[in-house]
Amino acid sequence: MKAILEFNLPEDQTEYQMVNDTSKMFSVIWDMKQWLRSQTKYAPDSMSDDTYKAFEECREKLNELLADNRVDLDQ
């Protein structure tokens, strides 16, 4: 099976760039997800409860947004 995306440049330049940048966006989101995970998993004893909860809330929100948009980073 093949999928071919076609753009009329320069009119569709924005859409074209978005498609070309998806792998970079994926990588950024993956890195952010892993960073948030490490902030809670390896939290130092000196981390305040408020800071820990803030990391947890951010992590949960990111996962919620990914799920709501049917984005699976584990493929």
PDB file of N, CA, C and O in Angstrom:
ATOM      1  N   MET A   1       0.849  -1.175   0.000  1.00  0.00           N
ATOM      2  CA  MET A   1       0.000   0.000   0.000  1.00  0.00           C
ATOM      3  C   MET A   1       0.890   1.231   0.000  1.00  0.00           C
ATOM      4  O   MET A   1       1.921   1.270   0.670  1.00  0.00           O
ATOM      5  N   LYS A   2       0.479   2.223  -0.754  1.00  0.00           N
ATOM      6  CA  LYS A   2       1.207   3.478  -0.830  1.00  0.00           C
ATOM      7  C   LYS A   2       0.284   4.616  -0.427  1.00  0.00           C
ATOM      8  O   LYS A   2      -0.929   4.571  -0.632  1.00  0.00           O
ATOM      9  N   ALA A   3       0.889   5.617   0.144  1.00  0.00           N
ATOM     10  CA  ALA A   3       0.173   6.860   0.436  1.00  0.00           C
ATOM     11  C   ALA A   3       1.016   7.997  -0.125  1.00  0.00           C
ATOM     12  O   ALA A   3       2.203   8.114   0.179  1.00  0.00           O
ATOM     13  N   ILE A   4       0.408   8.804  -0.922  1.00  0.00           N
ATOM     14  CA  ILE A   4       1.122   9.921  -1.535  1.00  0.00           C
ATOM     15  C   ILE A   4       0.440  11.219  -1.113  1.00  0.00           C
ATOM     16  O   ILE A   4      -0.758  11.409  -1.321  1.00  0.00           O
ATOM     17  N   LEU A   5       1.220  12.094  -0.525  1.00  0.00           N
ATOM     18  CA  LEU A   5       0.727  13.417  -0.149  1.00  0.00           C
ATOM     19  C   LEU A   5       1.178  14.398  -1.215  1.00  0.00           C
ATOM     20  O   LEU A   5       2.335  14.391  -1.634  1.00  0.00           O
ATOM     21  N   GLU A   6       0.267  15.229  -1.644  1.00  0.00           N
ATOM     22  CA  GLU A   6       0.577  16.167  -2.702  1.00  0.00           C
ATOM     23  C   GLU A   6       0.247  17.577  -2.236  1.00  0.00           C
ATOM     24  O   GLU A   6      -0.801  17.814  -1.636  1.00  0.00           O
ATOM     25  N   PHE A   7       1.140  18.500  -2.514  1.00  0.00           N
ATOM     26  CA  PHE A   7       0.962  19.887  -2.100  1.00  0.00           C
ATOM     27  C   PHE A   7       1.158  20.804  -3.290  1.00  0.00           C
ATOM     28  O   PHE A   7       1.957  20.525  -4.184  1.00  0.00           O
ATOM     29  N   ASN A   8       0.433  21.880  -3.290  1.00  0.00           N
ATOM     30  CA  ASN A   8       0.620  22.932  -4.285  1.00  0.00           C
ATOM     31  C   ASN A   8       1.462  24.026  -3.637  1.00  0.00           C
ATOM     32  O   ASN A   8       0.970  24.855  -2.871  1.00  0.00           O
ATOM     33  N   LEU A   9       2.741  23.996  -3.973  1.00  0.00           N
ATOM     34  CA  LEU A   9       3.656  24.984  -3.392  1.00  0.00           C
ATOM     35  C   LEU A   9       3.740  26.191  -4.319  1.00  0.00           C
ATOM     36  O   LEU A   9       3.696  26.015  -5.536  1.00  0.00           O
ATOM     37  N   PRO A  10       3.854  27.357  -3.817  1.00  0.00           N
ATOM     38  CA  PRO A  10       4.073  27.751  -2.425  1.00  0.00           C
ATOM     39  C   PRO A  10       2.787  27.954  -1.619  1.00  0.00           C
ATOM     40  O   PRO A  10       2.856  28.263  -0.429  1.00  0.00           O
ATOM     41  N   GLU A  11       1.615  27.787  -2.245  1.00  0.00           N
ATOM     42  CA  GLU A  11       0.355  28.041  -1.523  1.00  0.00           C
ATOM     43  C   GLU A  11       0.203  27.171  -0.279  1.00  0.00           C
ATOM     44  O   GLU A  11      -0.282  27.646   0.748  1.00  0.00           O
ATOM     45  N   ASP A  12       0.606  25.912  -0.355  1.00  0.00           N
ATOM     46  CA  ASP A  12       0.442  24.967   0.749  1.00  0.00           C
ATOM     47  C   ASP A  12       1.715  24.814   1.583  1.00  0.00           C
ATOM     48  O   ASP A  12       1.915  23.785   2.228  1.00  0.00           O
ATOM     49  N   GLN A  13       2.566  25.824   1.572  1.00  0.00           N
ATOM     50  CA  GLN A  13       3.857  25.733   2.259  1.00  0.00           C
ATOM     51  C   GLN A  13       3.701  25.384   3.743  1.00  0.00           C
ATOM     52  O   GLN A  13       4.457  24.565   4.266  1.00  0.00           O
ATOM     53  N   THR A  14       2.732  25.994   4.420  1.00  0.00           N
ATOM     54  CA  THR A  14       2.528  25.743   5.856  1.00  0.00           C
ATOM     55  C   THR A  14       2.167  24.284   6.107  1.00  0.00           C
ATOM     56  O   THR A  14       2.740  23.641   6.987  1.00  0.00           O
ATOM     57  N   GLU A  15       1.223  23.766   5.339  1.00  0.00           N
ATOM     58  CA  GLU A  15       0.815  22.373   5.487  1.00  0.00           C
ATOM     59  C   GLU A  15       1.968  21.418   5.142  1.00  0.00           C
ATOM     60  O   GLU A  15       2.186  20.413   5.819  1.00  0.00           O
ATOM     61  N   TYR A  16       2.685  21.752   4.090  1.00  0.00           N
ATOM     62  CA  TYR A  16       3.837  20.954   3.677  1.00  0.00           C
ATOM     63  C   TYR A  16       4.879  20.882   4.798  1.00  0.00           C
ATOM     64  O   TYR A  16       5.412  19.814   5.097  1.00  0.00           O
ATOM     65  N   GLN A  17       5.158  22.030   5.410  1.00  0.00           N
ATOM     66  CA  GLN A  17       6.151  22.068   6.485  1.00  0.00           C
ATOM     67  C   GLN A  17       5.679  21.291   7.705  1.00  0.00           C
ATOM     68  O   GLN A  17       6.476  20.624   8.366  1.00  0.00           O
ATOM     69  N   MET A  18       4.387  21.375   8.007  1.00  0.00           N
ATOM     70  CA  MET A  18       3.850  20.618   9.139  1.00  0.00           C
ATOM     71  C   MET A  18       4.046  19.116   8.929  1.00  0.00           C
ATOM     72  O   MET A  18       4.463  18.409   9.846  1.00  0.00           O
ATOM     73  N   VAL A  19       3.751  18.636   7.739  1.00  0.00           N
ATOM     74  CA  VAL A  19       3.922  17.217   7.435  1.00  0.00           C
ATOM     75  C   VAL A  19       5.392  16.823   7.531  1.00  0.00           C
ATOM     76  O   VAL A  19       5.710  15.754   8.052  1.00  0.00           O
ATOM     77  N   ASN A  20       6.274  17.655   7.044  1.00  0.00           N
ATOM     78  CA  ASN A  20       7.701  17.345   7.087  1.00  0.00           C
ATOM     79  C   ASN A  20       8.277  17.394   8.494  1.00  0.00           C
ATOM     80  O   ASN A  20       9.294  16.757   8.769  1.00  0.00           O
ATOM     81  N   ASP A  21       7.641  18.139   9.384  1.00  0.00           N
ATOM     82  CA  ASP A  21       8.143  18.276  10.754  1.00  0.00           C
ATOM     83  C   ASP A  21       7.522  17.293  11.736  1.00  0.00           C
ATOM     84  O   ASP A  21       7.844  17.340  12.923  1.00  0.00           O
ATOM     85  N   THR A  22       6.644  16.406  11.283  1.00  0.00           N
ATOM     86  CA  THR A  22       5.960  15.524  12.228  1.00  0.00           C
ATOM     87  C   THR A  22       6.913  14.613  12.992  1.00  0.00           C
ATOM     88  O   THR A  22       6.689  14.351  14.174  1.00  0.00           O
ATOM     89  N   SER A  23       7.957  14.130  12.359  1.00  0.00           N
ATOM     90  CA  SER A  23       8.883  13.263  13.094  1.00  0.00           C
ATOM     91  C   SER A  23       9.619  14.044  14.182  1.00  0.00           C
ATOM     92  O   SER A  23       9.914  13.501  15.247  1.00  0.00           O
ATOM     93  N   LYS A  24       9.911  15.305  13.918  1.00  0.00           N
ATOM     94  CA  LYS A  24      10.537  16.150  14.943  1.00  0.00           C
ATOM     95  C   LYS A  24       9.561  16.401  16.089  1.00  0.00           C
ATOM     96  O   LYS A  24       9.936  16.348  17.260  1.00  0.00           O
ATOM     97  N   MET A  25       8.301  16.675  15.737  1.00  0.00           N
ATOM     98  CA  MET A  25       7.275  16.907  16.764  1.00  0.00           C
ATOM     99  C   MET A  25       7.090  15.663  17.621  1.00  0.00           C
ATOM    100  O   MET A  25       6.989  15.757  18.844  1.00  0.00           O
ATOM    101  N   PHE A  26       7.046  14.504  16.983  1.00  0.00           N
ATOM    102  CA  PHE A  26       6.925  13.241  17.696  1.00  0.00           C
ATOM    103  C   PHE A  26       8.071  13.096  18.695  1.00  0.00           C
ATOM    104  O   PHE A  26       7.861  12.731  19.851  1.00  0.00           O
ATOM    105  N   SER A  27       9.270  13.383  18.235  1.00  0.00           N
ATOM    106  CA  SER A  27      10.446  13.260  19.085  1.00  0.00           C
ATOM    107  C   SER A  27      10.392  14.212  20.277  1.00  0.00           C
ATOM    108  O   SER A  27      10.755  13.836  21.392  1.00  0.00           O
ATOM    109  N   VAL A  28       9.945  15.427  20.047  1.00  0.00           N
ATOM    110  CA  VAL A  28       9.831  16.412  21.128  1.00  0.00           C
ATOM    111  C   VAL A  28       8.810  15.946  22.166  1.00  0.00           C
ATOM    112  O   VAL A  28       9.067  16.017  23.368  1.00  0.00           O
ATOM    113  N   ILE A  29       7.665  15.476  21.707  1.00  0.00           N
ATOM    114  CA  ILE A  29       6.624  15.013  22.634  1.00  0.00           C
ATOM    115  C   ILE A  29       7.115  13.794  23.409  1.00  0.00           C
ATOM    116  O   ILE A  29       6.898  13.699  24.617  1.00  0.00           O
ATOM    117  N   TRP A  30       7.774  12.864  22.725  1.00  0.00           N
ATOM    118  CA  TRP A  30       8.321  11.670  23.385  1.00  0.00           C
ATOM    119  C   TRP A  30       9.340  12.077  24.450  1.00  0.00           C
ATOM    120  O   TRP A  30       9.303  11.576  25.574  1.00  0.00           O
ATOM    121  N   ASP A  31      10.246  12.984  24.094  1.00  0.00           N
ATOM    122  CA  ASP A  31      11.257  13.439  25.046  1.00  0.00           C
ATOM    123  C   ASP A  31      10.617  14.114  26.256  1.00  0.00           C
ATOM    124  O   ASP A  31      11.048  13.904  27.390  1.00  0.00           O
ATOM    125  N   MET A  32       9.592  14.921  26.014  1.00  0.00           N
ATOM    126  CA  MET A  32       8.909  15.600  27.118  1.00  0.00           C
ATOM    127  C   MET A  32       8.211  14.590  28.026  1.00  0.00           C
ATOM    128  O   MET A  32       8.260  14.705  29.251  1.00  0.00           O
ATOM    129  N   LYS A  33       7.571  13.613  27.422  1.00  0.00           N
ATOM    130  CA  LYS A  33       6.895  12.577  28.204  1.00  0.00           C
ATOM    131  C   LYS A  33       7.896  11.821  29.080  1.00  0.00           C
ATOM    132  O   LYS A  33       7.627  11.562  30.253  1.00  0.00           O
ATOM    133  N   GLN A  34       9.049  11.468  28.508  1.00  0.00           N
ATOM    134  CA  GLN A  34      10.071  10.753  29.263  1.00  0.00           C
ATOM    135  C   GLN A  34      10.693  11.625  30.353  1.00  0.00           C
ATOM    136  O   GLN A  34      10.997  11.143  31.444  1.00  0.00           O
ATOM    137  N   TRP A  35      10.879  12.901  30.052  1.00  0.00           N
ATOM    138  CA  TRP A  35      11.442  13.819  31.045  1.00  0.00           C
ATOM    139  C   TRP A  35      10.489  13.974  32.227  1.00  0.00           C
ATOM    140  O   TRP A  35      10.921  13.932  33.379  1.00  0.00           O
ATOM    141  N   LEU A  36       9.207  14.152  31.953  1.00  0.00           N
ATOM    142  CA  LEU A  36       8.227  14.265  33.045  1.00  0.00           C
ATOM    143  C   LEU A  36       8.200  12.993  33.879  1.00  0.00           C
ATOM    144  O   LEU A  36       8.097  13.048  35.105  1.00  0.00           O
ATOM    145  N   ARG A  37       8.291  11.856  33.218  1.00  0.00           N
ATOM    146  CA  ARG A  37       8.313  10.581  33.934  1.00  0.00           C
ATOM    147  C   ARG A  37       9.526  10.500  34.860  1.00  0.00           C
ATOM    148  O   ARG A  37       9.407  10.087  36.013  1.00  0.00           O
ATOM    149  N   SER A  38      10.681  10.892  34.354  1.00  0.00           N
ATOM    150  CA  SER A  38      11.894  10.807  35.166  1.00  0.00           C
ATOM    151  C   SER A  38      11.873  11.786  36.341  1.00  0.00           C
ATOM    152  O   SER A  38      12.456  11.515  37.390  1.00  0.00           O
ATOM    153  N   GLN A  39      11.200  12.921  36.162  1.00  0.00           N
ATOM    154  CA  GLN A  39      11.128  13.902  37.252  1.00  0.00           C
ATOM    155  C   GLN A  39      10.368  13.347  38.456  1.00  0.00           C
ATOM    156  O   GLN A  39      10.657  13.699  39.600  1.00  0.00           O
ATOM    157  N   THR A  40       9.405  12.485  38.189  1.00  0.00           N
ATOM    158  CA  THR A  40       8.639  11.897  39.298  1.00  0.00           C
ATOM    159  C   THR A  40       9.248  10.570  39.755  1.00  0.00           C
ATOM    160  O   THR A  40       9.294  10.285  40.952  1.00  0.00           O
ATOM    161  N   LYS A  41       9.709   9.768  38.811  1.00  0.00           N
ATOM    162  CA  LYS A  41      10.259   8.466  39.178  1.00  0.00           C
ATOM    163  C   LYS A  41      11.547   8.602  39.982  1.00  0.00           C
ATOM    164  O   LYS A  41      11.784   7.842  40.921  1.00  0.00           O
ATOM    165  N   TYR A  42      12.369   9.565  39.612  1.00  0.00           N
ATOM    166  CA  TYR A  42      13.653   9.752  40.285  1.00  0.00           C
ATOM    167  C   TYR A  42      13.699  11.068  41.063  1.00  0.00           C
ATOM    168  O   TYR A  42      14.742  11.715  41.158  1.00  0.00           O
ATOM    169  N   ALA A  43      12.559  11.445  41.610  1.00  0.00           N
ATOM    170  CA  ALA A  43      12.473  12.706  42.350  1.00  0.00           C
ATOM    171  C   ALA A  43      13.394  12.665  43.572  1.00  0.00           C
ATOM    172  O   ALA A  43      13.373  11.701  44.338  1.00  0.00           O
ATOM    173  N   PRO A  44      14.190  13.700  43.749  1.00  0.00           N
ATOM    174  CA  PRO A  44      15.047  13.737  44.944  1.00  0.00           C
ATOM    175  C   PRO A  44      14.201  13.962  46.194  1.00  0.00           C
ATOM    176  O   PRO A  44      13.108  14.525  46.130  1.00  0.00           O
ATOM    177  N   ASP A  45      14.719  13.520  47.311  1.00  0.00           N
ATOM    178  CA  ASP A  45      14.003  13.706  48.576  1.00  0.00           C
ATOM    179  C   ASP A  45      13.768  15.176  48.882  1.00  0.00           C
ATOM    180  O   ASP A  45      12.839  15.521  49.612  1.00  0.00           O
ATOM    181  N   SER A  46      14.599  16.032  48.333  1.00  0.00           N
ATOM    182  CA  SER A  46      14.483  17.463  48.593  1.00  0.00           C
ATOM    183  C   SER A  46      13.362  18.133  47.786  1.00  0.00           C
ATOM    184  O   SER A  46      13.048  19.300  48.017  1.00  0.00           O
ATOM    185  N   MET A  47      12.761  17.401  46.843  1.00  0.00           N
ATOM    186  CA  MET A  47      11.690  17.983  46.026  1.00  0.00           C
ATOM    187  C   MET A  47      10.445  18.177  46.885  1.00  0.00           C
ATOM    188  O   MET A  47      10.025  17.278  47.613  1.00  0.00           O
ATOM    189  N   SER A  48       9.874  19.359  46.785  1.00  0.00           N
ATOM    190  CA  SER A  48       8.670  19.640  47.571  1.00  0.00           C
ATOM    191  C   SER A  48       7.489  18.852  47.023  1.00  0.00           C
ATOM    192  O   SER A  48       7.472  18.453  45.859  1.00  0.00           O
ATOM    193  N   ASP A  49       6.497  18.638  47.892  1.00  0.00           N
ATOM    194  CA  ASP A  49       5.284  17.940  47.470  1.00  0.00           C
ATOM    195  C   ASP A  49       4.568  18.707  46.367  1.00  0.00           C
ATOM    196  O   ASP A  49       4.015  18.105  45.446  1.00  0.00           O
ATOM    197  N   ASP A  50       4.577  20.032  46.457  1.00  0.00           N
ATOM    198  CA  ASP A  50       3.922  20.847  45.431  1.00  0.00           C
ATOM    199  C   ASP A  50       4.590  20.677  44.069  1.00  0.00           C
ATOM    200  O   ASP A  50       3.914  20.578  43.045  1.00  0.00           O
ATOM    201  N   THR A  51       5.909  20.644  44.066  1.00  0.00           N
ATOM    202  CA  THR A  51       6.637  20.457  42.812  1.00  0.00           C
ATOM    203  C   THR A  51       6.351  19.077  42.226  1.00  0.00           C
ATOM    204  O   THR A  51       6.111  18.932  41.027  1.00  0.00           O
ATOM    205  N   TYR A  52       6.381  18.072  43.090  1.00  0.00           N
ATOM    206  CA  TYR A  52       6.089  16.712  42.643  1.00  0.00           C
ATOM    207  C   TYR A  52       4.686  16.637  42.046  1.00  0.00           C
ATOM    208  O   TYR A  52       4.490  16.040  40.988  1.00  0.00           O
ATOM    209  N   LYS A  53       3.724  17.233  42.715  1.00  0.00           N
ATOM    210  CA  LYS A  53       2.334  17.224  42.229  1.00  0.00           C
ATOM    211  C   LYS A  53       2.211  17.969  40.908  1.00  0.00           C
ATOM    212  O   LYS A  53       1.436  17.568  40.039  1.00  0.00           O
ATOM    213  N   ALA A  54       2.967  19.047  40.749  1.00  0.00           N
ATOM    214  CA  ALA A  54       2.936  19.805  39.495  1.00  0.00           C
ATOM    215  C   ALA A  54       3.465  18.943  38.336  1.00  0.00           C
ATOM    216  O   ALA A  54       2.888  18.945  37.249  1.00  0.00           O
ATOM    217  N   PHE A  55       4.554  18.214  38.568  1.00  0.00           N
ATOM    218  CA  PHE A  55       5.069  17.309  37.544  1.00  0.00           C
ATOM    219  C   PHE A  55       4.038  16.232  37.212  1.00  0.00           C
ATOM    220  O   PHE A  55       3.814  15.919  36.043  1.00  0.00           O
ATOM    221  N   GLU A  56       3.421  15.674  38.234  1.00  0.00           N
ATOM    222  CA  GLU A  56       2.394  14.645  38.024  1.00  0.00           C
ATOM    223  C   GLU A  56       1.223  15.192  37.224  1.00  0.00           C
ATOM    224  O   GLU A  56       0.734  14.522  36.314  1.00  0.00           O
ATOM    225  N   GLU A  57       0.762  16.399  37.546  1.00  0.00           N
ATOM    226  CA  GLU A  57      -0.358  17.003  36.819  1.00  0.00           C
ATOM    227  C   GLU A  57       0.005  17.231  35.355  1.00  0.00           C
ATOM    228  O   GLU A  57      -0.806  16.979  34.464  1.00  0.00           O
ATOM    229  N   CYS A  58       1.220  17.706  35.109  1.00  0.00           N
ATOM    230  CA  CYS A  58       1.670  17.928  33.729  1.00  0.00           C
ATOM    231  C   CYS A  58       1.731  16.610  32.973  1.00  0.00           C
ATOM    232  O   CYS A  58       1.312  16.524  31.818  1.00  0.00           O
ATOM    233  N   ARG A  59       2.246  15.606  33.621  1.00  0.00           N
ATOM    234  CA  ARG A  59       2.353  14.281  32.996  1.00  0.00           C
ATOM    235  C   ARG A  59       0.969  13.722  32.670  1.00  0.00           C
ATOM    236  O   ARG A  59       0.741  13.208  31.574  1.00  0.00           O
ATOM    237  N   GLU A  60       0.055  13.825  33.621  1.00  0.00           N
ATOM    238  CA  GLU A  60      -1.305  13.342  33.405  1.00  0.00           C
ATOM    239  C   GLU A  60      -1.993  14.113  32.281  1.00  0.00           C
ATOM    240  O   GLU A  60      -2.689  13.519  31.457  1.00  0.00           O
ATOM    241  N   LYS A  61      -1.803  15.433  32.244  1.00  0.00           N
ATOM    242  CA  LYS A  61      -2.427  16.250  31.205  1.00  0.00           C
ATOM    243  C   LYS A  61      -1.871  15.891  29.827  1.00  0.00           C
ATOM    244  O   LYS A  61      -2.629  15.784  28.864  1.00  0.00           O
ATOM    245  N   LEU A  62      -0.568  15.706  29.727  1.00  0.00           N
ATOM    246  CA  LEU A  62       0.034  15.320  28.460  1.00  0.00           C
ATOM    247  C   LEU A  62      -0.533  13.981  27.994  1.00  0.00           C
ATOM    248  O   LEU A  62      -0.898  13.838  26.827  1.00  0.00           O
ATOM    249  N   ASN A  63      -0.610  13.010  28.886  1.00  0.00           N
ATOM    250  CA  ASN A  63      -1.156  11.701  28.534  1.00  0.00           C
ATOM    251  C   ASN A  63      -2.629  11.804  28.147  1.00  0.00           C
ATOM    252  O   ASN A  63      -3.080  11.112  27.235  1.00  0.00           O
ATOM    253  N   GLU A  64      -3.370  12.652  28.826  1.00  0.00           N
ATOM    254  CA  GLU A  64      -4.785  12.872  28.498  1.00  0.00           C
ATOM    255  C   GLU A  64      -4.925  13.464  27.090  1.00  0.00           C
ATOM    256  O   GLU A  64      -5.748  13.007  26.297  1.00  0.00           O
ATOM    257  N   LEU A  65      -4.119  14.475  26.792  1.00  0.00           N
ATOM    258  CA  LEU A  65      -4.175  15.096  25.471  1.00  0.00           C
ATOM    259  C   LEU A  65      -3.798  14.104  24.370  1.00  0.00           C
ATOM    260  O   LEU A  65      -4.419  14.085  23.308  1.00  0.00           O
ATOM    261  N   LEU A  66      -2.796  13.295  24.625  1.00  0.00           N
ATOM    262  CA  LEU A  66      -2.402  12.282  23.655  1.00  0.00           C
ATOM    263  C   LEU A  66      -3.534  11.286  23.429  1.00  0.00           C
ATOM    264  O   LEU A  66      -3.841  10.938  22.289  1.00  0.00           O
ATOM    265  N   ALA A  67      -4.151  10.830  24.515  1.00  0.00           N
ATOM    266  CA  ALA A  67      -5.251   9.866  24.400  1.00  0.00           C
ATOM    267  C   ALA A  67      -6.451  10.486  23.698  1.00  0.00           C
ATOM    268  O   ALA A  67      -7.062   9.854  22.836  1.00  0.00           O
ATOM    269  N   ASP A  68      -6.791  11.713  24.060  1.00  0.00           N
ATOM    270  CA  ASP A  68      -7.941  12.390  23.441  1.00  0.00           C
ATOM    271  C   ASP A  68      -7.765  12.543  21.937  1.00  0.00           C
ATOM    272  O   ASP A  68      -8.737  12.517  21.182  1.00  0.00           O
ATOM    273  N   ASN A  69      -6.528  12.702  21.512  1.00  0.00           N
ATOM    274  CA  ASN A  69      -6.243  12.894  20.090  1.00  0.00           C
ATOM    275  C   ASN A  69      -5.778  11.610  19.407  1.00  0.00           C
ATOM    276  O   ASN A  69      -5.318  11.625  18.265  1.00  0.00           O
ATOM    277  N   ARG A  70      -5.909  10.505  20.131  1.00  0.00           N
ATOM    278  CA  ARG A  70      -5.544   9.177  19.620  1.00  0.00           C
ATOM    279  C   ARG A  70      -4.115   9.128  19.094  1.00  0.00           C
ATOM    280  O   ARG A  70      -3.835   8.575  18.030  1.00  0.00           O
ATOM    281  N   VAL A  71      -3.226   9.723  19.874  1.00  0.00           N
ATOM    282  CA  VAL A  71      -1.806   9.694  19.535  1.00  0.00           C
ATOM    283  C   VAL A  71      -1.143   8.659  20.426  1.00  0.00           C
ATOM    284  O   VAL A  71      -1.138   8.783  21.651  1.00  0.00           O
ATOM    285  N   ASP A  72      -0.583   7.633  19.792  1.00  0.00           N
ATOM    286  CA  ASP A  72       0.078   6.557  20.518  1.00  0.00           C
ATOM    287  C   ASP A  72       1.572   6.655  20.252  1.00  0.00           C
ATOM    288  O   ASP A  72       2.029   6.391  19.140  1.00  0.00           O
ATOM    289  N   LEU A  73       2.320   7.030  21.259  1.00  0.00           N
ATOM    290  CA  LEU A  73       3.764   7.186  21.101  1.00  0.00           C
ATOM    291  C   LEU A  73       4.501   5.860  21.207  1.00  0.00           C
ATOM    292  O   LEU A  73       5.703   5.792  20.950  1.00  0.00           O
ATOM    293  N   ASP A  74       3.786   4.809  21.583  1.00  0.00           N
ATOM    294  CA  ASP A  74       4.429   3.505  21.817  1.00  0.00           C
ATOM    295  C   ASP A  74       4.327   2.577  20.616  1.00  0.00           C
ATOM    296  O   ASP A  74       4.457   1.362  20.767  1.00  0.00           O
ATOM    297  N   GLN A  75       4.101   3.111  19.449  1.00  0.00           N
ATOM    298  CA  GLN A  75       3.987   2.264  18.256  1.00  0.00           C
ATOM    299  C   GLN A  75       5.332   1.828  17.780  1.00  0.00           C
ATOM    300  O   GLN A  75       5.431   1.109  16.786  1.00  0.00           O
TER     301      GLN A  75
END
